[in-house]
Amino acid sequence: MTISFALLGAGRIGKVHAQAIASNHDARLAAVADPVPEAANALARQYGCAVRSIEDIAPDKSIDAVVVCTPTDTHADLIELFARAGKAIFCEKPVDLSVARVRACLKTVEETGARLMVGFNRRFDPHFRAVRQAIDEGRIGAVEMVQIVSRDPGPPPPAYIASSGGIFRDMTIHDFDMARFLLGEEIESVFAAASVLVDPEIGRLGDFDSASLVLMTASGRQCSISNSRRATYGYDQRIEVHGSLGAVSAQNQRPVSVELATADGYRLPPLHDFFMTRYTEAYAAEIAAFIAAMVGGQTPSPSGADGLAALLLAEAALKSVQEGRAVRVTEVDSGA
């Protein structure tokens, strides 16, 4: 069975997903849609697919699935459109910045029986998956504490900040998903502290660039998250899980794993400086998992429900900063 894909959005991440689809023997890239003709035509030439409009792709019975790489404010509408059209959907995070809009969208997905996967790519990073495997195999006993460090080399431009939904919905949301992935229990409360230490313009836009969070489950399991929009030494991505029998961690990755030892000491190459290079394997693996779920008739994961859970944690974090207290997730979940 070969899955026929349409790619919606031919930008930076669209190009990554196009490559992943084209290199999978169970899939083919049949069409690409983008409002910028040059971008769509370039991908079409590269992969031998057609340039189509979204309106033409939706009713096309020869298209089995779509990959949504369009701006965030279009995600929910496109998910609903293609769910009603009977397509499987892979959508970059988030489904939407509004909890109510996400709930409405997921209701449509449920009613149509569509298969939806949300792009939390870090679950598919081989280093982070090895940590999860050690947990699943019982090698560190019962999980007790998780530490996540996630710091960008530098802040995005102001125009991006203004439309991103804020650091918790845009950046920390990946860490919220990873916390759920590793803790093994749902998070009940969030305490967050945030400030502007990197760029005053980020503060003028109503956002933060530095944050520390503590998440707690019902049983008392804890996760601490450290975020910054500036790490002068590179893209800082580390996790550690402490359990009753030991601990397991995934350290920073480098483009080249070489250590130089001299009389002056030990030297290592610099870290990756961009998420596109740090998570190259993860992006390919998540598309492969989506394709495998379609071929095998399985429900893809992470699901829309996972996307909603991470967004609720982001809402709780923002409320925690605003009110200076720990916030229970039920306080921000009108659908609970």
Contacts in CASP RR format, 6 or more apart in sequence:
PFRMAT RR
TARGET T0000
AUTHOR 0000-0000-0000
METHOD contacts of the structure
MODEL  1
MTISFALLGAGRIGKVHAQAIASNHDARLAAVADPVPEAANALARQYGCA
VRSIEDIAPDKSIDAVVVCTPTDTHADLIELFARAGKAIFCEKPVDLSVA
RVRACLKTVEETGARLMVGFNRRFDPHFRAVRQAIDEGRIGAVEMVQIVS
RDPGPPPPAYIASSGGIFRDMTIHDFDMARFLLGEEIESVFAAASVLVDP
EIGRLGDFDSASLVLMTASGRQCSISNSRRATYGYDQRIEVHGSLGAVSA
QNQRPVSVELATADGYRLPPLHDFFMTRYTEAYAAEIAAFIAAMVGGQTP
SPSGADGLAALLLAEAALKSVQEGRAVRVTEVDSGA
1 26 0 8 1.000
1 295 0 8 1.000
2 26 0 8 1.000
2 27 0 8 1.000
2 28 0 8 1.000
3 26 0 8 1.000
3 27 0 8 1.000
3 28 0 8 1.000
3 64 0 8 1.000
3 65 0 8 1.000
3 88 0 8 1.000
3 291 0 8 1.000
3 294 0 8 1.000
3 295 0 8 1.000
4 27 0 8 1.000
4 28 0 8 1.000
4 30 0 8 1.000
4 62 0 8 1.000
4 63 0 8 1.000
4 64 0 8 1.000
4 65 0 8 1.000
5 21 0 8 1.000
5 27 0 8 1.000
5 28 0 8 1.000
5 29 0 8 1.000
5 30 0 8 1.000
5 31 0 8 1.000
5 63 0 8 1.000
5 64 0 8 1.000
5 65 0 8 1.000
5 66 0 8 1.000
5 67 0 8 1.000
6 29 0 8 1.000
6 30 0 8 1.000
6 31 0 8 1.000
6 32 0 8 1.000
6 33 0 8 1.000
6 52 0 8 1.000
6 57 0 8 1.000
6 60 0 8 1.000
6 63 0 8 1.000
6 65 0 8 1.000
6 66 0 8 1.000
6 67 0 8 1.000
7 14 0 8 1.000
7 17 0 8 1.000
7 18 0 8 1.000
7 21 0 8 1.000
7 29 0 8 1.000
7 31 0 8 1.000
7 32 0 8 1.000
7 33 0 8 1.000
7 43 0 8 1.000
7 66 0 8 1.000
7 67 0 8 1.000
7 69 0 8 1.000
8 33 0 8 1.000
8 34 0 8 1.000
8 54 0 8 1.000
8 57 0 8 1.000
8 66 0 8 1.000
8 67 0 8 1.000
8 68 0 8 1.000
8 69 0 8 1.000
8 70 0 8 1.000
8 78 0 8 1.000
9 32 0 8 1.000
9 33 0 8 1.000
9 34 0 8 1.000
9 39 0 8 1.000
9 40 0 8 1.000
9 68 0 8 1.000
9 69 0 8 1.000
9 70 0 8 1.000
10 18 0 8 1.000
10 32 0 8 1.000
10 33 0 8 1.000
10 34 0 8 1.000
10 36 0 8 1.000
10 39 0 8 1.000
10 40 0 8 1.000
10 42 0 8 1.000
10 43 0 8 1.000
10 69 0 8 1.000
11 34 0 8 1.000
11 39 0 8 1.000
11 69 0 8 1.000
12 276 0 8 1.000
13 69 0 8 1.000
13 92 0 8 1.000
13 283 0 8 1.000
14 43 0 8 1.000
14 67 0 8 1.000
14 69 0 8 1.000
15 43 0 8 1.000
16 276 0 8 1.000
16 280 0 8 1.000
16 283 0 8 1.000
17 67 0 8 1.000
17 69 0 8 1.000
17 90 0 8 1.000
17 283 0 8 1.000
17 287 0 8 1.000
18 29 0 8 1.000
18 32 0 8 1.000
18 43 0 8 1.000
18 46 0 8 1.000
18 47 0 8 1.000
19 284 0 8 1.000
20 283 0 8 1.000
20 284 0 8 1.000
20 287 0 8 1.000
20 288 0 8 1.000
21 27 0 8 1.000
21 28 0 8 1.000
21 29 0 8 1.000
21 67 0 8 1.000
21 287 0 8 1.000
21 291 0 8 1.000
22 28 0 8 1.000
22 29 0 8 1.000
22 47 0 8 1.000
23 284 0 8 1.000
24 287 0 8 1.000
24 288 0 8 1.000
24 291 0 8 1.000
26 291 0 8 1.000
26 292 0 8 1.000
26 295 0 8 1.000
27 291 0 8 1.000
29 47 0 8 1.000
29 48 0 8 1.000
29 49 0 8 1.000
30 49 0 8 1.000
30 50 0 8 1.000
30 62 0 8 1.000
30 63 0 8 1.000
31 49 0 8 1.000
31 50 0 8 1.000
31 51 0 8 1.000
31 52 0 8 1.000
31 57 0 8 1.000
31 60 0 8 1.000
31 63 0 8 1.000
32 40 0 8 1.000
32 43 0 8 1.000
32 44 0 8 1.000
32 47 0 8 1.000
32 49 0 8 1.000
32 50 0 8 1.000
32 51 0 8 1.000
32 52 0 8 1.000
33 40 0 8 1.000
33 51 0 8 1.000
33 52 0 8 1.000
33 53 0 8 1.000
33 54 0 8 1.000
33 57 0 8 1.000
34 40 0 8 1.000
34 43 0 8 1.000
37 51 0 8 1.000
40 51 0 8 1.000
41 51 0 8 1.000
43 49 0 8 1.000
44 50 0 8 1.000
44 51 0 8 1.000
52 60 0 8 1.000
54 78 0 8 1.000
54 81 0 8 1.000
57 63 0 8 1.000
57 66 0 8 1.000
58 81 0 8 1.000
58 82 0 8 1.000
58 85 0 8 1.000
58 87 0 8 1.000
59 85 0 8 1.000
63 87 0 8 1.000
64 87 0 8 1.000
64 88 0 8 1.000
64 294 0 8 1.000
65 87 0 8 1.000
65 88 0 8 1.000
65 89 0 8 1.000
65 90 0 8 1.000
65 290 0 8 1.000
65 294 0 8 1.000
66 78 0 8 1.000
66 82 0 8 1.000
66 87 0 8 1.000
66 88 0 8 1.000
66 89 0 8 1.000
66 90 0 8 1.000
67 90 0 8 1.000
67 91 0 8 1.000
67 287 0 8 1.000
68 74 0 8 1.000
68 75 0 8 1.000
68 78 0 8 1.000
68 79 0 8 1.000
68 82 0 8 1.000
68 89 0 8 1.000
68 90 0 8 1.000
68 91 0 8 1.000
68 92 0 8 1.000
69 92 0 8 1.000
70 78 0 8 1.000
71 163 0 8 1.000
72 94 0 8 1.000
72 96 0 8 1.000
72 97 0 8 1.000
72 163 0 8 1.000
72 164 0 8 1.000
73 96 0 8 1.000
73 97 0 8 1.000
73 163 0 8 1.000
75 91 0 8 1.000
75 92 0 8 1.000
75 94 0 8 1.000
75 95 0 8 1.000
75 96 0 8 1.000
76 95 0 8 1.000
76 96 0 8 1.000
76 101 0 8 1.000
76 102 0 8 1.000
76 104 0 8 1.000
76 105 0 8 1.000
78 89 0 8 1.000
78 91 0 8 1.000
79 89 0 8 1.000
79 91 0 8 1.000
79 95 0 8 1.000
79 105 0 8 1.000
79 108 0 8 1.000
79 109 0 8 1.000
79 114 0 8 1.000
79 116 0 8 1.000
80 105 0 8 1.000
80 108 0 8 1.000
80 109 0 8 1.000
82 89 0 8 1.000
82 114 0 8 1.000
83 89 0 8 1.000
83 108 0 8 1.000
83 109 0 8 1.000
83 112 0 8 1.000
83 113 0 8 1.000
83 114 0 8 1.000
83 116 0 8 1.000
84 108 0 8 1.000
84 112 0 8 1.000
86 112 0 8 1.000
86 114 0 8 1.000
87 114 0 8 1.000
88 114 0 8 1.000
88 115 0 8 1.000
88 116 0 8 1.000
88 290 0 8 1.000
88 294 0 8 1.000
88 300 0 8 1.000
89 109 0 8 1.000
89 114 0 8 1.000
89 115 0 8 1.000
89 116 0 8 1.000
89 117 0 8 1.000
90 116 0 8 1.000
90 117 0 8 1.000
90 119 0 8 1.000
90 287 0 8 1.000
90 290 0 8 1.000
90 300 0 8 1.000
91 116 0 8 1.000
91 117 0 8 1.000
91 118 0 8 1.000
91 119 0 8 1.000
92 118 0 8 1.000
92 119 0 8 1.000
93 118 0 8 1.000
93 119 0 8 1.000
93 120 0 8 1.000
93 173 0 8 1.000
93 174 0 8 1.000
93 177 0 8 1.000
93 307 0 8 1.000
93 310 0 8 1.000
94 102 0 8 1.000
94 118 0 8 1.000
94 169 0 8 1.000
94 173 0 8 1.000
94 307 0 8 1.000
94 310 0 8 1.000
94 311 0 8 1.000
95 101 0 8 1.000
95 102 0 8 1.000
95 105 0 8 1.000
95 106 0 8 1.000
95 118 0 8 1.000
95 304 0 8 1.000
95 307 0 8 1.000
95 308 0 8 1.000
95 311 0 8 1.000
96 102 0 8 1.000
96 105 0 8 1.000
96 311 0 8 1.000
97 165 0 8 1.000
97 169 0 8 1.000
97 311 0 8 1.000
99 308 0 8 1.000
99 311 0 8 1.000
99 312 0 8 1.000
99 315 0 8 1.000
99 332 0 8 1.000
99 333 0 8 1.000
99 334 0 8 1.000
100 334 0 8 1.000
102 304 0 8 1.000
102 307 0 8 1.000
102 308 0 8 1.000
102 311 0 8 1.000
103 308 0 8 1.000
103 335 0 8 1.000
106 116 0 8 1.000
106 304 0 8 1.000
106 305 0 8 1.000
106 308 0 8 1.000
108 114 0 8 1.000
109 116 0 8 1.000
109 304 0 8 1.000
115 293 0 8 1.000
115 294 0 8 1.000
115 299 0 8 1.000
115 300 0 8 1.000
116 300 0 8 1.000
116 303 0 8 1.000
116 304 0 8 1.000
117 286 0 8 1.000
117 289 0 8 1.000
117 290 0 8 1.000
117 293 0 8 1.000
117 300 0 8 1.000
117 301 0 8 1.000
117 302 0 8 1.000
117 303 0 8 1.000
117 304 0 8 1.000
118 302 0 8 1.000
118 303 0 8 1.000
118 304 0 8 1.000
118 306 0 8 1.000
118 307 0 8 1.000
119 286 0 8 1.000
119 302 0 8 1.000
120 174 0 8 1.000
120 177 0 8 1.000
120 178 0 8 1.000
120 286 0 8 1.000
120 302 0 8 1.000
120 306 0 8 1.000
120 307 0 8 1.000
120 310 0 8 1.000
121 279 0 8 1.000
121 282 0 8 1.000
121 283 0 8 1.000
121 286 0 8 1.000
122 128 0 8 1.000
122 174 0 8 1.000
122 177 0 8 1.000
122 178 0 8 1.000
122 279 0 8 1.000
122 282 0 8 1.000
123 129 0 8 1.000
123 132 0 8 1.000
123 177 0 8 1.000
123 178 0 8 1.000
123 181 0 8 1.000
123 282 0 8 1.000
123 286 0 8 1.000
123 302 0 8 1.000
124 281 0 8 1.000
124 282 0 8 1.000
124 283 0 8 1.000
124 285 0 8 1.000
124 286 0 8 1.000
124 289 0 8 1.000
125 250 0 8 1.000
125 279 0 8 1.000
125 281 0 8 1.000
125 282 0 8 1.000
125 285 0 8 1.000
126 281 0 8 1.000
126 282 0 8 1.000
126 285 0 8 1.000
127 250 0 8 1.000
127 251 0 8 1.000
127 253 0 8 1.000
128 178 0 8 1.000
128 181 0 8 1.000
128 239 0 8 1.000
128 250 0 8 1.000
128 282 0 8 1.000
130 250 0 8 1.000
131 182 0 8 1.000
131 239 0 8 1.000
131 241 0 8 1.000
131 248 0 8 1.000
131 249 0 8 1.000
131 250 0 8 1.000
132 181 0 8 1.000
132 182 0 8 1.000
134 140 0 8 1.000
134 241 0 8 1.000
134 248 0 8 1.000
135 141 0 8 1.000
135 143 0 8 1.000
135 182 0 8 1.000
135 241 0 8 1.000
135 248 0 8 1.000
138 245 0 8 1.000
139 245 0 8 1.000
139 246 0 8 1.000
139 248 0 8 1.000
140 241 0 8 1.000
140 242 0 8 1.000
140 243 0 8 1.000
140 244 0 8 1.000
140 245 0 8 1.000
140 246 0 8 1.000
140 247 0 8 1.000
140 248 0 8 1.000
141 243 0 8 1.000
141 244 0 8 1.000
141 245 0 8 1.000
141 246 0 8 1.000
142 243 0 8 1.000
142 244 0 8 1.000
143 182 0 8 1.000
143 183 0 8 1.000
143 184 0 8 1.000
143 221 0 8 1.000
143 241 0 8 1.000
143 242 0 8 1.000
143 243 0 8 1.000
144 221 0 8 1.000
144 222 0 8 1.000
144 242 0 8 1.000
144 243 0 8 1.000
144 244 0 8 1.000
145 221 0 8 1.000
145 222 0 8 1.000
145 223 0 8 1.000
145 224 0 8 1.000
145 241 0 8 1.000
145 242 0 8 1.000
145 243 0 8 1.000
146 179 0 8 1.000
146 182 0 8 1.000
146 183 0 8 1.000
146 221 0 8 1.000
146 222 0 8 1.000
146 223 0 8 1.000
146 224 0 8 1.000
146 239 0 8 1.000
146 240 0 8 1.000
146 241 0 8 1.000
146 242 0 8 1.000
147 223 0 8 1.000
147 224 0 8 1.000
147 226 0 8 1.000
147 238 0 8 1.000
147 239 0 8 1.000
147 240 0 8 1.000
147 241 0 8 1.000
147 242 0 8 1.000
148 175 0 8 1.000
148 178 0 8 1.000
148 179 0 8 1.000
148 223 0 8 1.000
148 224 0 8 1.000
148 225 0 8 1.000
148 226 0 8 1.000
148 238 0 8 1.000
148 239 0 8 1.000
149 225 0 8 1.000
149 226 0 8 1.000
149 236 0 8 1.000
149 237 0 8 1.000
149 238 0 8 1.000
149 239 0 8 1.000
150 171 0 8 1.000
150 172 0 8 1.000
150 174 0 8 1.000
150 175 0 8 1.000
150 225 0 8 1.000
150 226 0 8 1.000
150 227 0 8 1.000
150 236 0 8 1.000
150 237 0 8 1.000
151 226 0 8 1.000
151 227 0 8 1.000
151 228 0 8 1.000
151 229 0 8 1.000
151 230 0 8 1.000
151 231 0 8 1.000
151 235 0 8 1.000
151 236 0 8 1.000
151 237 0 8 1.000
152 171 0 8 1.000
152 228 0 8 1.000
152 229 0 8 1.000
152 230 0 8 1.000
152 231 0 8 1.000
152 235 0 8 1.000
152 275 0 8 1.000
153 230 0 8 1.000
153 231 0 8 1.000
153 232 0 8 1.000
153 234 0 8 1.000
153 235 0 8 1.000
153 273 0 8 1.000
153 274 0 8 1.000
154 198 0 8 1.000
154 229 0 8 1.000
154 230 0 8 1.000
154 231 0 8 1.000
155 161 0 8 1.000
155 198 0 8 1.000
155 199 0 8 1.000
155 202 0 8 1.000
155 209 0 8 1.000
155 229 0 8 1.000
155 230 0 8 1.000
156 164 0 8 1.000
156 229 0 8 1.000
158 201 0 8 1.000
158 202 0 8 1.000
158 205 0 8 1.000
161 201 0 8 1.000
161 202 0 8 1.000
161 205 0 8 1.000
161 207 0 8 1.000
162 205 0 8 1.000
164 170 0 8 1.000
164 207 0 8 1.000
165 207 0 8 1.000
166 207 0 8 1.000
166 208 0 8 1.000
167 194 0 8 1.000
167 207 0 8 1.000
167 208 0 8 1.000
167 209 0 8 1.000
167 211 0 8 1.000
167 227 0 8 1.000
167 229 0 8 1.000
168 192 0 8 1.000
168 194 0 8 1.000
168 211 0 8 1.000
168 313 0 8 1.000
168 314 0 8 1.000
168 315 0 8 1.000
168 317 0 8 1.000
168 318 0 8 1.000
169 311 0 8 1.000
169 314 0 8 1.000
169 318 0 8 1.000
171 227 0 8 1.000
171 229 0 8 1.000
172 211 0 8 1.000
172 213 0 8 1.000
172 225 0 8 1.000
172 227 0 8 1.000
172 314 0 8 1.000
172 317 0 8 1.000
173 310 0 8 1.000
173 311 0 8 1.000
173 313 0 8 1.000
173 314 0 8 1.000
175 225 0 8 1.000
175 227 0 8 1.000
176 187 0 8 1.000
176 215 0 8 1.000
176 225 0 8 1.000
176 309 0 8 1.000
176 310 0 8 1.000
176 313 0 8 1.000
176 314 0 8 1.000
177 302 0 8 1.000
177 306 0 8 1.000
177 307 0 8 1.000
177 309 0 8 1.000
177 310 0 8 1.000
178 239 0 8 1.000
179 187 0 8 1.000
179 215 0 8 1.000
179 223 0 8 1.000
179 225 0 8 1.000
179 313 0 8 1.000
180 186 0 8 1.000
180 187 0 8 1.000
180 306 0 8 1.000
180 309 0 8 1.000
180 310 0 8 1.000
182 223 0 8 1.000
182 239 0 8 1.000
182 241 0 8 1.000
183 215 0 8 1.000
183 217 0 8 1.000
183 221 0 8 1.000
183 223 0 8 1.000
184 217 0 8 1.000
184 221 0 8 1.000
185 217 0 8 1.000
185 218 0 8 1.000
185 219 0 8 1.000
185 221 0 8 1.000
186 217 0 8 1.000
186 218 0 8 1.000
186 309 0 8 1.000
187 215 0 8 1.000
187 216 0 8 1.000
187 217 0 8 1.000
187 223 0 8 1.000
187 313 0 8 1.000
187 329 0 8 1.000
188 216 0 8 1.000
188 217 0 8 1.000
188 218 0 8 1.000
188 328 0 8 1.000
188 329 0 8 1.000
188 330 0 8 1.000
189 215 0 8 1.000
189 216 0 8 1.000
189 316 0 8 1.000
189 326 0 8 1.000
189 327 0 8 1.000
189 328 0 8 1.000
189 329 0 8 1.000
190 213 0 8 1.000
190 214 0 8 1.000
190 215 0 8 1.000
190 216 0 8 1.000
190 313 0 8 1.000
190 316 0 8 1.000
190 317 0 8 1.000
190 320 0 8 1.000
190 326 0 8 1.000
190 327 0 8 1.000
190 329 0 8 1.000
191 213 0 8 1.000
191 214 0 8 1.000
191 216 0 8 1.000
191 320 0 8 1.000
191 325 0 8 1.000
191 326 0 8 1.000
191 327 0 8 1.000
192 211 0 8 1.000
192 212 0 8 1.000
192 213 0 8 1.000
192 214 0 8 1.000
192 316 0 8 1.000
192 317 0 8 1.000
192 318 0 8 1.000
192 320 0 8 1.000
192 321 0 8 1.000
193 211 0 8 1.000
193 212 0 8 1.000
193 213 0 8 1.000
193 321 0 8 1.000
193 324 0 8 1.000
194 208 0 8 1.000
194 210 0 8 1.000
194 211 0 8 1.000
194 212 0 8 1.000
194 317 0 8 1.000
194 321 0 8 1.000
195 208 0 8 1.000
195 209 0 8 1.000
195 210 0 8 1.000
195 211 0 8 1.000
196 202 0 8 1.000
196 203 0 8 1.000
196 207 0 8 1.000
196 208 0 8 1.000
196 209 0 8 1.000
196 210 0 8 1.000
197 209 0 8 1.000
197 210 0 8 1.000
197 228 0 8 1.000
197 230 0 8 1.000
198 209 0 8 1.000
198 210 0 8 1.000
198 228 0 8 1.000
198 229 0 8 1.000
198 230 0 8 1.000
199 209 0 8 1.000
199 229 0 8 1.000
199 230 0 8 1.000
202 208 0 8 1.000
202 209 0 8 1.000
202 229 0 8 1.000
203 209 0 8 1.000
208 321 0 8 1.000
209 228 0 8 1.000
209 229 0 8 1.000
209 230 0 8 1.000
210 227 0 8 1.000
210 228 0 8 1.000
210 229 0 8 1.000
211 225 0 8 1.000
211 226 0 8 1.000
211 227 0 8 1.000
211 228 0 8 1.000
211 317 0 8 1.000
211 321 0 8 1.000
212 224 0 8 1.000
212 225 0 8 1.000
212 226 0 8 1.000
212 227 0 8 1.000
213 224 0 8 1.000
213 225 0 8 1.000
213 227 0 8 1.000
213 317 0 8 1.000
213 320 0 8 1.000
214 222 0 8 1.000
214 223 0 8 1.000
214 224 0 8 1.000
214 225 0 8 1.000
214 326 0 8 1.000
215 222 0 8 1.000
215 223 0 8 1.000
215 224 0 8 1.000
215 225 0 8 1.000
215 313 0 8 1.000
216 222 0 8 1.000
216 326 0 8 1.000
228 236 0 8 1.000
233 270 0 8 1.000
233 271 0 8 1.000
234 270 0 8 1.000
234 271 0 8 1.000
234 272 0 8 1.000
234 273 0 8 1.000
235 252 0 8 1.000
235 271 0 8 1.000
235 272 0 8 1.000
235 273 0 8 1.000
235 274 0 8 1.000
235 275 0 8 1.000
235 278 0 8 1.000
236 252 0 8 1.000
236 271 0 8 1.000
237 252 0 8 1.000
237 253 0 8 1.000
237 278 0 8 1.000
238 249 0 8 1.000
238 250 0 8 1.000
238 251 0 8 1.000
238 252 0 8 1.000
239 249 0 8 1.000
239 250 0 8 1.000
240 247 0 8 1.000
240 248 0 8 1.000
240 249 0 8 1.000
240 250 0 8 1.000
241 247 0 8 1.000
241 248 0 8 1.000
241 249 0 8 1.000
252 271 0 8 1.000
253 271 0 8 1.000
253 272 0 8 1.000
253 278 0 8 1.000
254 268 0 8 1.000
254 269 0 8 1.000
254 270 0 8 1.000
254 271 0 8 1.000
254 272 0 8 1.000
255 269 0 8 1.000
255 270 0 8 1.000
255 272 0 8 1.000
255 277 0 8 1.000
256 269 0 8 1.000
257 269 0 8 1.000
258 268 0 8 1.000
258 269 0 8 1.000
259 266 0 8 1.000
259 267 0 8 1.000
259 268 0 8 1.000
260 266 0 8 1.000
260 267 0 8 1.000
260 268 0 8 1.000
261 267 0 8 1.000
272 278 0 8 1.000
289 300 0 8 1.000
289 301 0 8 1.000
290 300 0 8 1.000
292 298 0 8 1.000
293 299 0 8 1.000
293 300 0 8 1.000
293 301 0 8 1.000
294 300 0 8 1.000
312 329 0 8 1.000
312 332 0 8 1.000
312 333 0 8 1.000
313 329 0 8 1.000
315 332 0 8 1.000
316 327 0 8 1.000
316 328 0 8 1.000
316 329 0 8 1.000
316 331 0 8 1.000
316 332 0 8 1.000
317 327 0 8 1.000
319 327 0 8 1.000
319 331 0 8 1.000
319 332 0 8 1.000
320 326 0 8 1.000
320 327 0 8 1.000
329 336 0 8 1.000
330 336 0 8 1.000
END
